[in-house]
Amino acid sequence: MRARYLVLCSSLLLSTGVSARQPGEQLTVIASADKEMTIEKWQGRTASRLAGSIRRAADQNFDRDATGYTRVEFRLGEDGRPQAVALARPSSSRAVDRISLRAVSTMGRLTPLPPQIAATSRFEAWIIVASDARERDDMLGRLRTDHRARMMAQAGGDRPVLIASR
């Protein structure tokens, strides 16, 4: 049975909409409110970008029956691209791990970030590779349980920015 690559992740690109006026020698920059980067917009764009990256990585994978889920952590480099990409929780499939690492590494720039997220933040992507919706939902339930337990354990510590969940 060939696995369908289902994704639980996200990502962004696009810059904030800004206009500039120059009366005399003074430069005024006005950011349009509808163009401001919000967490919701950022997550949606990031999810779309990562989903495409996962499809491309899966197309290069030779093990079409691989299923599983991973958590991938990373930070952003100065250019806004993922760096220090590592498995926070490997799957039981090396193919799923390879797909996940390649997808996050190649998804491109994630800037601009919403004002609530610092560029020095730690980011986390959850990636699910499943053969059907039931298998995906089962893995998603396990991921959510794991995420809640980690958040409770890290109550006062450094928390990663979760870039998507459903």
VMD Tcl script that builds the backbone (N, CA, C; Angstrom):
set m [mol new atoms 498]
animate dup $m
set s [atomselect $m all]
$s set {name element resname resid chain x y z} {
  {N N MET 1 A 0.842 -1.181 0.000}
  {CA C MET 1 A 0.000 0.000 0.000}
  {C C MET 1 A 0.886 1.244 0.000}
  {N N ARG 2 A 0.617 2.154 -0.880}
  {CA C ARG 2 A 1.413 3.371 -0.973}
  {C C ARG 2 A 0.909 4.398 0.034}
  {N N ALA 3 A 1.818 4.936 0.822}
  {CA C ALA 3 A 1.440 5.909 1.854}
  {C C ALA 3 A 1.094 7.245 1.214}
  {N N ARG 4 A 0.045 7.864 1.703}
  {CA C ARG 4 A -0.289 9.226 1.329}
  {C C ARG 4 A 0.404 10.123 2.322}
  {N N TYR 5 A 1.101 11.116 1.849}
  {CA C TYR 5 A 1.833 11.981 2.747}
  {C C TYR 5 A 0.922 13.082 3.252}
  {N N LEU 6 A 0.492 12.936 4.485}
  {CA C LEU 6 A -0.364 13.909 5.139}
  {C C LEU 6 A 0.498 14.733 6.080}
  {N N VAL 7 A 0.231 16.013 6.138}
  {CA C VAL 7 A 1.126 16.918 6.823}
  {C C VAL 7 A 0.448 17.624 7.984}
  {N N LEU 8 A 1.188 17.807 9.046}
  {CA C LEU 8 A 0.736 18.615 10.167}
  {C C LEU 8 A 1.865 19.577 10.494}
  {N N CYS 9 A 1.936 20.659 9.789}
  {CA C CYS 9 A 3.036 21.602 9.950}
  {C C CYS 9 A 2.682 22.950 9.346}
  {N N SER 10 A 3.650 23.878 9.355}
  {CA C SER 10 A 3.400 25.135 8.704}
  {C C SER 10 A 4.617 25.985 8.435}
  {N N SER 11 A 4.403 27.104 7.717}
  {CA C SER 11 A 5.503 27.953 7.327}
  {C C SER 11 A 5.047 29.236 6.641}
  {N N LEU 12 A 5.956 30.196 6.388}
  {CA C LEU 12 A 5.597 31.487 5.796}
  {C C LEU 12 A 6.624 31.998 4.804}
  {N N LEU 13 A 6.261 32.962 4.066}
  {CA C LEU 13 A 7.148 33.729 3.214}
  {C C LEU 13 A 6.613 35.148 3.187}
  {N N LEU 14 A 6.489 35.776 2.087}
  {CA C LEU 14 A 5.874 37.087 1.900}
  {C C LEU 14 A 6.246 38.137 2.927}
  {N N SER 15 A 6.427 39.331 2.444}
  {CA C SER 15 A 6.787 40.418 3.350}
  {C C SER 15 A 5.567 41.248 3.721}
  {N N THR 16 A 5.703 42.002 4.792}
  {CA C THR 16 A 4.619 42.845 5.282}
  {C C THR 16 A 4.359 43.976 4.306}
  {N N GLY 17 A 3.085 44.277 4.075}
  {CA C GLY 17 A 2.724 45.365 3.168}
  {C C GLY 17 A 3.033 46.704 3.796}
  {N N VAL 18 A 3.827 47.525 3.118}
  {CA C VAL 18 A 4.238 48.812 3.666}
  {C C VAL 18 A 4.211 49.837 2.543}
  {N N SER 19 A 3.793 51.053 2.856}
  {CA C SER 19 A 3.894 52.131 1.882}
  {C C SER 19 A 4.768 53.227 2.492}
  {N N ALA 20 A 5.345 54.057 1.657}
  {CA C ALA 20 A 6.219 55.119 2.159}
  {C C ALA 20 A 5.832 56.450 1.517}
  {N N ARG 21 A 5.895 57.517 2.304}
  {CA C ARG 21 A 5.675 58.872 1.813}
  {C C ARG 21 A 6.883 59.701 2.210}
  {N N GLN 22 A 7.240 60.643 1.352}
  {CA C GLN 22 A 8.394 61.470 1.659}
  {C C GLN 22 A 8.048 62.943 1.474}
  {N N PRO 23 A 7.381 63.548 2.489}
  {CA C PRO 23 A 7.103 64.986 2.415}
  {C C PRO 23 A 8.350 65.766 2.827}
  {N N GLY 24 A 8.869 66.548 1.940}
  {CA C GLY 24 A 10.083 67.293 2.258}
  {C C GLY 24 A 11.250 66.341 2.424}
  {N N GLU 25 A 11.959 66.425 3.557}
  {CA C GLU 25 A 13.096 65.546 3.797}
  {C C GLU 25 A 12.777 64.466 4.808}
  {N N GLN 26 A 11.533 64.313 5.166}
  {CA C GLN 26 A 11.145 63.336 6.176}
  {C C GLN 26 A 10.512 62.126 5.494}
  {N N LEU 27 A 10.906 60.937 5.923}
  {CA C LEU 27 A 10.358 59.700 5.374}
  {C C LEU 27 A 9.399 59.097 6.390}
  {N N THR 28 A 8.170 58.881 5.980}
  {CA C THR 28 A 7.166 58.261 6.847}
  {C C THR 28 A 6.791 56.919 6.252}
  {N N VAL 29 A 6.873 55.880 7.055}
  {CA C VAL 29 A 6.500 54.540 6.600}
  {C C VAL 29 A 5.190 54.182 7.266}
  {N N ILE 30 A 4.218 53.755 6.465}
  {CA C ILE 30 A 2.904 53.412 6.987}
  {C C ILE 30 A 2.629 51.946 6.665}
  {N N ALA 31 A 2.440 51.142 7.691}
  {CA C ALA 31 A 2.112 49.728 7.498}
  {C C ALA 31 A 0.603 49.586 7.474}
  {N N SER 32 A 0.101 48.996 6.418}
  {CA C SER 32 A -1.331 48.773 6.288}
  {C C SER 32 A -1.768 47.711 7.296}
  {N N ALA 33 A -2.845 47.978 8.047}
  {CA C ALA 33 A -3.309 47.049 9.078}
  {C C ALA 33 A -3.678 45.695 8.498}
  {N N ASP 34 A -4.248 45.667 7.288}
  {CA C ASP 34 A -4.622 44.381 6.701}
  {C C ASP 34 A -3.416 43.607 6.189}
  {N N LYS 35 A -2.265 44.243 6.126}
  {CA C LYS 35 A -1.045 43.584 5.670}
  {C C LYS 35 A -0.127 43.193 6.827}
  {N N GLU 36 A -0.498 43.549 8.069}
  {CA C GLU 36 A 0.340 43.204 9.213}
  {C C GLU 36 A 0.445 41.697 9.362}
  {N N MET 37 A 1.610 41.248 9.787}
  {CA C MET 37 A 1.813 39.815 9.965}
  {C C MET 37 A 1.256 39.407 11.323}
  {N N THR 38 A 0.255 38.561 11.300}
  {CA C THR 38 A -0.312 38.022 12.538}
  {C C THR 38 A 0.169 36.583 12.691}
  {N N ILE 39 A 0.013 36.045 13.883}
  {CA C ILE 39 A 0.396 34.653 14.110}
  {C C ILE 39 A -0.424 33.740 13.209}
  {N N GLU 40 A -1.700 34.015 13.052}
  {CA C GLU 40 A -2.554 33.175 12.208}
  {C C GLU 40 A -2.086 33.180 10.756}
  {N N LYS 41 A -1.787 34.374 10.214}
  {CA C LYS 41 A -1.291 34.458 8.836}
  {C C LYS 41 A 0.034 33.730 8.704}
  {N N TRP 42 A 0.910 33.951 9.673}
  {CA C TRP 42 A 2.231 33.328 9.631}
  {C C TRP 42 A 2.104 31.811 9.664}
  {N N GLN 43 A 1.269 31.285 10.562}
  {CA C GLN 43 A 1.087 29.837 10.648}
  {C C GLN 43 A 0.509 29.285 9.354}
  {N N GLY 44 A -0.459 29.964 8.779}
  {CA C GLY 44 A -1.059 29.504 7.533}
  {C C GLY 44 A -0.064 29.473 6.385}
  {N N ARG 45 A 0.688 30.514 6.242}
  {CA C ARG 45 A 1.692 30.566 5.171}
  {C C ARG 45 A 2.808 29.560 5.408}
  {N N THR 46 A 3.198 29.414 6.662}
  {CA C THR 46 A 4.237 28.459 7.002}
  {C C THR 46 A 3.755 27.037 6.735}
  {N N ALA 47 A 2.524 26.738 7.074}
  {CA C ALA 47 A 1.952 25.405 6.838}
  {C C ALA 47 A 1.926 25.092 5.351}
  {N N SER 48 A 1.515 26.050 4.567}
  {CA C SER 48 A 1.448 25.856 3.121}
  {C C SER 48 A 2.836 25.598 2.526}
  {N N ARG 49 A 3.791 26.383 2.949}
  {CA C ARG 49 A 5.154 26.239 2.448}
  {C C ARG 49 A 5.750 24.894 2.862}
  {N N LEU 50 A 5.538 24.505 4.109}
  {CA C LEU 50 A 6.085 23.243 4.589}
  {C C LEU 50 A 5.393 22.050 3.919}
  {N N ALA 51 A 4.090 22.148 3.692}
  {CA C ALA 51 A 3.367 21.065 3.022}
  {C C ALA 51 A 3.956 20.811 1.637}
  {N N GLY 52 A 4.236 21.863 0.906}
  {CA C GLY 52 A 4.865 21.709 -0.412}
  {C C GLY 52 A 6.247 21.104 -0.301}
  {N N SER 53 A 6.984 21.526 0.696}
  {CA C SER 53 A 8.335 21.001 0.909}
  {C C SER 53 A 8.294 19.513 1.262}
  {N N ILE 54 A 7.290 19.114 2.041}
  {CA C ILE 54 A 7.156 17.699 2.407}
  {C C ILE 54 A 6.814 16.869 1.174}
  {N N ARG 55 A 5.918 17.384 0.320}
  {CA C ARG 55 A 5.586 16.654 -0.913}
  {C C ARG 55 A 6.824 16.458 -1.785}
  {N N ARG 56 A 7.624 17.497 -1.925}
  {CA C ARG 56 A 8.848 17.378 -2.738}
  {C C ARG 56 A 9.813 16.372 -2.114}
  {N N ALA 57 A 9.981 16.429 -0.787}
  {CA C ALA 57 A 10.889 15.492 -0.106}
  {C C ALA 57 A 10.366 14.062 -0.226}
  {N N ALA 58 A 9.053 13.881 -0.124}
  {CA C ALA 58 A 8.459 12.542 -0.225}
  {C C ALA 58 A 8.628 11.982 -1.637}
  {N N ASP 59 A 8.550 12.842 -2.645}
  {CA C ASP 59 A 8.735 12.384 -4.024}
  {C C ASP 59 A 10.136 11.843 -4.258}
  {N N GLN 60 A 11.110 12.314 -3.495}
  {CA C GLN 60 A 12.490 11.849 -3.625}
  {C C GLN 60 A 12.764 10.607 -2.790}
  {N N ASN 61 A 11.807 10.206 -1.971}
  {CA C ASN 61 A 11.979 9.054 -1.090}
  {C C ASN 61 A 11.613 7.775 -1.839}
  {N N PHE 62 A 12.386 6.717 -1.628}
  {CA C PHE 62 A 12.147 5.463 -2.337}
  {C C PHE 62 A 11.243 4.506 -1.561}
  {N N ASP 63 A 11.052 4.725 -0.275}
  {CA C ASP 63 A 10.218 3.844 0.535}
  {C C ASP 63 A 8.814 4.424 0.604}
  {N N ARG 64 A 7.962 4.072 -0.353}
  {CA C ARG 64 A 6.616 4.636 -0.453}
  {C C ARG 64 A 5.663 4.089 0.602}
  {N N ASP 65 A 6.046 3.038 1.320}
  {CA C ASP 65 A 5.189 2.460 2.349}
  {C C ASP 65 A 5.494 3.004 3.742}
  {N N ALA 66 A 6.428 3.927 3.836}
  {CA C ALA 66 A 6.825 4.469 5.141}
  {C C ALA 66 A 5.693 5.288 5.744}
  {N N THR 67 A 5.428 5.055 7.021}
  {CA C THR 67 A 4.466 5.867 7.765}
  {C C THR 67 A 5.046 6.148 9.147}
  {N N GLY 68 A 4.594 7.216 9.752}
  {CA C GLY 68 A 5.049 7.578 11.084}
  {C C GLY 68 A 4.953 9.073 11.287}
  {N N TYR 69 A 5.411 9.523 12.438}
  {CA C TYR 69 A 5.416 10.957 12.699}
  {C C TYR 69 A 6.705 11.346 13.391}
  {N N THR 70 A 7.068 12.588 13.177}
  {CA C THR 70 A 8.274 13.142 13.791}
  {C C THR 70 A 7.968 14.545 14.311}
  {N N ARG 71 A 8.826 14.976 15.210}
  {CA C ARG 71 A 8.870 16.373 15.627}
  {C C ARG 71 A 10.252 16.859 15.264}
  {N N VAL 72 A 10.300 17.956 14.541}
  {CA C VAL 72 A 11.567 18.525 14.101}
  {C C VAL 72 A 11.719 19.896 14.738}
  {N N GLU 73 A 12.852 20.132 15.373}
  {CA C GLU 73 A 13.134 21.437 15.975}
  {C C GLU 73 A 14.195 22.148 15.156}
  {N N PHE 74 A 14.119 23.480 15.177}
  {CA C PHE 74 A 15.109 24.278 14.458}
  {C C PHE 74 A 15.082 25.716 14.955}
  {N N ARG 75 A 16.064 26.461 14.563}
  {CA C ARG 75 A 16.125 27.907 14.805}
  {C C ARG 75 A 16.252 28.574 13.446}
  {N N LEU 76 A 16.080 29.882 13.405}
  {CA C LEU 76 A 16.219 30.602 12.154}
  {C C LEU 76 A 17.594 31.239 12.059}
  {N N GLY 77 A 18.181 31.161 10.876}
  {CA C GLY 77 A 19.441 31.840 10.620}
  {C C GLY 77 A 19.179 33.317 10.347}
  {N N GLU 78 A 20.233 34.065 10.128}
  {CA C GLU 78 A 20.092 35.492 9.855}
  {C C GLU 78 A 19.290 35.758 8.594}
  {N N ASP 79 A 19.300 34.806 7.661}
  {CA C ASP 79 A 18.555 34.964 6.419}
  {C C ASP 79 A 17.095 34.521 6.539}
  {N N GLY 80 A 16.666 34.093 7.745}
  {CA C GLY 80 A 15.281 33.690 7.969}
  {C C GLY 80 A 14.983 32.247 7.596}
  {N N ARG 81 A 16.006 31.499 7.220}
  {CA C ARG 81 A 15.822 30.090 6.839}
  {C C ARG 81 A 16.132 29.182 8.028}
  {N N PRO 82 A 15.490 28.001 8.065}
  {CA C PRO 82 A 15.754 27.062 9.155}
  {C C PRO 82 A 17.218 26.630 9.212}
  {N N GLN 83 A 17.760 26.623 10.418}
  {CA C GLN 83 A 19.125 26.140 10.662}
  {C C GLN 83 A 19.094 25.288 11.919}
  {N N ALA 84 A 20.141 24.519 12.115}
  {CA C ALA 84 A 20.232 23.621 13.268}
  {C C ALA 84 A 18.998 22.718 13.319}
  {N N VAL 85 A 18.631 22.192 12.149}
  {CA C VAL 85 A 17.453 21.329 12.025}
  {C C VAL 85 A 17.797 19.959 12.605}
  {N N ALA 86 A 16.971 19.495 13.539}
  {CA C ALA 86 A 17.224 18.214 14.196}
  {C C ALA 86 A 15.913 17.542 14.589}
  {N N LEU 87 A 15.956 16.231 14.671}
  {CA C LEU 87 A 14.790 15.488 15.121}
  {C C LEU 87 A 14.642 15.651 16.625}
  {N N ALA 88 A 13.513 16.177 17.061}
  {CA C ALA 88 A 13.217 16.270 18.492}
  {C C ALA 88 A 12.621 14.953 18.951}
  {N N ARG 89 A 11.934 14.287 18.048}
  {CA C ARG 89 A 11.383 12.970 18.310}
  {C C ARG 89 A 11.390 12.202 16.991}
  {N N PRO 90 A 12.327 11.266 16.838}
  {CA C PRO 90 A 12.368 10.492 15.597}
  {C C PRO 90 A 11.199 9.521 15.511}
  {N N SER 91 A 10.885 9.125 14.299}
  {CA C SER 91 A 9.842 8.120 14.097}
  {C C SER 91 A 10.497 6.742 14.134}
  {N N SER 92 A 9.714 5.727 13.904}
  {CA C SER 92 A 10.270 4.371 13.826}
  {C C SER 92 A 10.723 4.062 12.405}
  {N N SER 93 A 10.614 5.041 11.506}
  {CA C SER 93 A 10.986 4.854 10.101}
  {C C SER 93 A 12.077 5.850 9.705}
  {N N ARG 94 A 13.189 5.328 9.243}
  {CA C ARG 94 A 14.266 6.218 8.790}
  {C C ARG 94 A 13.812 7.051 7.592}
  {N N ALA 95 A 12.934 6.480 6.755}
  {CA C ALA 95 A 12.432 7.214 5.586}
  {C C ALA 95 A 11.616 8.426 6.031}
  {N N VAL 96 A 10.745 8.261 7.016}
  {CA C VAL 96 A 9.940 9.378 7.527}
  {C C VAL 96 A 10.858 10.433 8.144}
  {N N ASP 97 A 11.878 10.005 8.866}
  {CA C ASP 97 A 12.835 10.952 9.456}
  {C C ASP 97 A 13.552 11.746 8.363}
  {N N ARG 98 A 13.992 11.063 7.309}
  {CA C ARG 98 A 14.676 11.751 6.197}
  {C C ARG 98 A 13.745 12.745 5.508}
  {N N ILE 99 A 12.513 12.333 5.244}
  {CA C ILE 99 A 11.539 13.223 4.611}
  {C C ILE 99 A 11.344 14.471 5.475}
  {N N SER 100 A 11.184 14.274 6.769}
  {CA C SER 100 A 10.914 15.383 7.689}
  {C C SER 100 A 12.081 16.360 7.756}
  {N N LEU 101 A 13.292 15.846 7.913}
  {CA C LEU 101 A 14.466 16.722 7.994}
  {C C LEU 101 A 14.681 17.491 6.696}
  {N N ARG 102 A 14.539 16.811 5.570}
  {CA C ARG 102 A 14.723 17.467 4.278}
  {C C ARG 102 A 13.646 18.532 4.066}
  {N N ALA 103 A 12.409 18.210 4.423}
  {CA C ALA 103 A 11.305 19.154 4.223}
  {C C ALA 103 A 11.523 20.440 5.007}
  {N N VAL 104 A 11.887 20.323 6.265}
  {CA C VAL 104 A 12.099 21.523 7.080}
  {C C VAL 104 A 13.324 22.295 6.586}
  {N N SER 105 A 14.384 21.593 6.242}
  {CA C SER 105 A 15.612 22.256 5.792}
  {C C SER 105 A 15.423 23.029 4.493}
  {N N THR 106 A 14.516 22.583 3.648}
  {CA C THR 106 A 14.367 23.189 2.324}
  {C C THR 106 A 13.110 24.034 2.149}
  {N N MET 107 A 12.397 24.347 3.235}
  {CA C MET 107 A 11.151 25.084 3.053}
  {C C MET 107 A 11.337 26.571 2.820}
  {N N GLY 108 A 12.520 27.096 2.948}
  {CA C GLY 108 A 12.775 28.500 2.624}
  {C C GLY 108 A 12.652 29.428 3.817}
  {N N ARG 109 A 12.539 30.729 3.490}
  {CA C ARG 109 A 12.515 31.768 4.524}
  {C C ARG 109 A 11.192 31.797 5.269}
  {N N LEU 110 A 11.280 32.006 6.569}
  {CA C LEU 110 A 10.094 32.084 7.414}
  {C C LEU 110 A 9.871 33.492 7.944}
  {N N THR 111 A 10.568 34.436 7.381}
  {CA C THR 111 A 10.422 35.825 7.793}
  {C C THR 111 A 9.582 36.551 6.752}
  {N N PRO 112 A 8.893 37.614 7.140}
  {CA C PRO 112 A 8.907 38.260 8.443}
  {C C PRO 112 A 8.089 37.481 9.463}
  {N N LEU 113 A 8.495 37.604 10.697}
  {CA C LEU 113 A 7.788 36.953 11.801}
  {C C LEU 113 A 6.779 37.922 12.394}
  {N N PRO 114 A 5.717 37.402 12.992}
  {CA C PRO 114 A 4.792 38.286 13.720}
  {C C PRO 114 A 5.535 38.929 14.893}
  {N N PRO 115 A 5.109 40.092 15.347}
  {CA C PRO 115 A 5.815 40.777 16.435}
  {C C PRO 115 A 5.907 39.964 17.730}
  {N N GLN 116 A 4.990 39.022 17.936}
  {CA C GLN 116 A 4.988 38.234 19.176}
  {C C GLN 116 A 6.055 37.137 19.178}
  {N N ILE 117 A 6.669 36.869 18.040}
  {CA C ILE 117 A 7.659 35.793 17.949}
  {C C ILE 117 A 9.038 36.388 17.699}
  {N N ALA 118 A 9.961 36.106 18.601}
  {CA C ALA 118 A 11.336 36.607 18.471}
  {C C ALA 118 A 12.098 35.783 17.440}
  {N N ALA 119 A 12.973 36.418 16.697}
  {CA C ALA 119 A 13.776 35.723 15.687}
  {C C ALA 119 A 14.689 34.674 16.323}
  {N N THR 120 A 14.969 34.807 17.610}
  {CA C THR 120 A 15.843 33.853 18.303}
  {C C THR 120 A 15.070 32.660 18.865}
  {N N SER 121 A 13.779 32.596 18.589}
  {CA C SER 121 A 12.942 31.509 19.114}
  {C C SER 121 A 13.369 30.152 18.576}
  {N N ARG 122 A 13.005 29.135 19.330}
  {CA C ARG 122 A 13.145 27.755 18.885}
  {C C ARG 122 A 11.808 27.384 18.254}
  {N N PHE 123 A 11.847 26.766 17.074}
  {CA C PHE 123 A 10.634 26.398 16.356}
  {C C PHE 123 A 10.498 24.887 16.320}
  {N N GLU 124 A 9.270 24.442 16.174}
  {CA C GLU 124 A 8.991 23.012 16.164}
  {C C GLU 124 A 7.963 22.717 15.072}
  {N N ALA 125 A 8.242 21.715 14.256}
  {CA C ALA 125 A 7.302 21.270 13.222}
  {C C ALA 125 A 6.919 19.835 13.515}
  {N N TRP 126 A 5.646 19.538 13.445}
  {CA C TRP 126 A 5.159 18.167 13.599}
  {C C TRP 126 A 4.818 17.677 12.210}
  {N N ILE 127 A 5.346 16.540 11.841}
  {CA C ILE 127 A 5.116 16.002 10.509}
  {C C ILE 127 A 4.565 14.588 10.635}
  {N N ILE 128 A 3.439 14.355 9.981}
  {CA C ILE 128 A 2.796 13.045 9.983}
  {C C ILE 128 A 2.784 12.497 8.567}
  {N N VAL 129 A 3.233 11.264 8.417}
  {CA C VAL 129 A 3.163 10.544 7.141}
  {C C VAL 129 A 2.267 9.342 7.404}
  {N N ALA 130 A 1.085 9.319 6.770}
  {CA C ALA 130 A 0.103 8.272 7.046}
  {C C ALA 130 A -0.486 7.732 5.756}
  {N N SER 131 A -0.991 6.499 5.820}
  {CA C SER 131 A -1.583 5.878 4.643}
  {C C SER 131 A -3.062 6.195 4.500}
  {N N ASP 132 A -3.717 6.631 5.588}
  {CA C ASP 132 A -5.133 7.008 5.509}
  {C C ASP 132 A -5.477 7.959 6.649}
  {N N ALA 133 A -6.690 8.495 6.614}
  {CA C ALA 133 A -7.113 9.491 7.594}
  {C C ALA 133 A -7.183 8.914 9.009}
  {N N ARG 134 A -7.598 7.667 9.143}
  {CA C ARG 134 A -7.688 7.063 10.480}
  {C C ARG 134 A -6.299 6.944 11.119}
  {N N GLU 135 A -5.346 6.492 10.336}
  {CA C GLU 135 A -3.974 6.384 10.840}
  {C C GLU 135 A -3.431 7.762 11.202}
  {N N ARG 136 A -3.731 8.749 10.366}
  {CA C ARG 136 A -3.294 10.120 10.643}
  {C C ARG 136 A -3.891 10.624 11.950}
  {N N ASP 137 A -5.196 10.414 12.150}
  {CA C ASP 137 A -5.858 10.880 13.364}
  {C C ASP 137 A -5.296 10.212 14.613}
  {N N ASP 138 A -4.975 8.922 14.521}
  {CA C ASP 138 A -4.382 8.196 15.642}
  {C C ASP 138 A -3.021 8.790 16.005}
  {N N MET 139 A -2.183 9.028 14.993}
  {CA C MET 139 A -0.868 9.625 15.243}
  {C C MET 139 A -1.005 11.038 15.780}
  {N N LEU 140 A -1.964 11.789 15.271}
  {CA C LEU 140 A -2.194 13.148 15.742}
  {C C LEU 140 A -2.573 13.160 17.219}
  {N N GLY 141 A -3.403 12.215 17.637}
  {CA C GLY 141 A -3.770 12.110 19.053}
  {C C GLY 141 A -2.563 11.848 19.928}
  {N N ARG 142 A -1.673 10.960 19.470}
  {CA C ARG 142 A -0.455 10.690 20.249}
  {C C ARG 142 A 0.445 11.915 20.310}
  {N N LEU 143 A 0.556 12.644 19.196}
  {CA C LEU 143 A 1.373 13.859 19.186}
  {C C LEU 143 A 0.818 14.909 20.142}
  {N N ARG 144 A -0.476 15.088 20.156}
  {CA C ARG 144 A -1.085 16.077 21.058}
  {C C ARG 144 A -0.851 15.719 22.517}
  {N N THR 145 A -0.988 14.442 22.847}
  {CA C THR 145 A -0.744 13.990 24.218}
  {C C THR 145 A 0.700 14.271 24.614}
  {N N ASP 146 A 1.628 13.958 23.727}
  {CA C ASP 146 A 3.044 14.210 23.977}
  {C C ASP 146 A 3.310 15.702 24.152}
  {N N HIS 147 A 2.693 16.523 23.305}
  {CA C HIS 147 A 2.897 17.970 23.371}
  {C C HIS 147 A 2.400 18.536 24.708}
  {N N ARG 148 A 1.223 18.113 25.133}
  {CA C ARG 148 A 0.691 18.591 26.431}
  {C C ARG 148 A 1.610 18.215 27.581}
  {N N ALA 149 A 2.116 16.983 27.570}
  {CA C ALA 149 A 3.011 16.538 28.641}
  {C C ALA 149 A 4.298 17.364 28.654}
  {N N ARG 150 A 4.846 17.663 27.481}
  {CA C ARG 150 A 6.071 18.473 27.417}
  {C C ARG 150 A 5.824 19.897 27.891}
  {N N MET 151 A 4.681 20.485 27.529}
  {CA C MET 151 A 4.378 21.854 27.947}
  {C C MET 151 A 4.226 21.938 29.461}
  {N N MET 152 A 3.620 20.930 30.062}
  {CA C MET 152 A 3.487 20.922 31.517}
  {C C MET 152 A 4.855 20.787 32.177}
  {N N ALA 153 A 5.728 19.992 31.601}
  {CA C ALA 153 A 7.066 19.790 32.165}
  {C C ALA 153 A 7.934 21.043 32.013}
  {N N GLN 154 A 7.675 21.841 30.980}
  {CA C GLN 154 A 8.474 23.037 30.717}
  {C C GLN 154 A 7.767 24.304 31.182}
  {N N ALA 155 A 6.926 24.219 32.173}
  {CA C ALA 155 A 6.075 25.336 32.584}
  {C C ALA 155 A 6.813 26.672 32.655}
  {N N GLY 156 A 8.013 26.701 33.152}
  {CA C GLY 156 A 8.708 27.977 33.271}
  {C C GLY 156 A 9.895 28.107 32.341}
  {N N GLY 157 A 10.173 27.103 31.522}
  {CA C GLY 157 A 11.382 27.105 30.710}
  {C C GLY 157 A 11.180 27.630 29.303}
  {N N ASP 158 A 12.174 27.378 28.492}
  {CA C ASP 158 A 12.197 27.788 27.093}
  {C C ASP 158 A 11.231 26.904 26.303}
  {N N ARG 159 A 10.173 27.508 25.762}
  {CA C ARG 159 A 9.190 26.735 24.999}
  {C C ARG 159 A 9.391 26.975 23.505}
  {N N PRO 160 A 9.294 25.922 22.711}
  {CA C PRO 160 A 9.401 26.119 21.267}
  {C C PRO 160 A 8.121 26.739 20.716}
  {N N VAL 161 A 8.247 27.420 19.582}
  {CA C VAL 161 A 7.083 27.944 18.885}
  {C C VAL 161 A 6.538 26.830 18.022}
  {N N LEU 162 A 5.341 26.365 18.314}
  {CA C LEU 162 A 4.715 25.298 17.542}
  {C C LEU 162 A 4.160 25.929 16.277}
  {N N ILE 163 A 4.650 25.492 15.129}
  {CA C ILE 163 A 4.250 26.173 13.917}
  {C C ILE 163 A 2.975 25.636 13.303}
  {N N ALA 164 A 2.399 24.576 13.845}
  {CA C ALA 164 A 1.087 24.163 13.372}
  {C C ALA 164 A 0.520 23.060 14.225}
  {N N SER 165 A -0.768 23.043 14.306}
  {CA C SER 165 A -1.468 21.916 14.897}
  {C C SER 165 A -2.912 22.001 14.478}
  {N N ARG 166 A -3.588 20.872 14.438}
  {CA C ARG 166 A -5.009 20.846 14.086}
  {C C ARG 166 A -5.746 20.114 15.156}
}
mol reanalyze $m
mol bondsrecalc $m
mol representation Tube
mol addrep $m
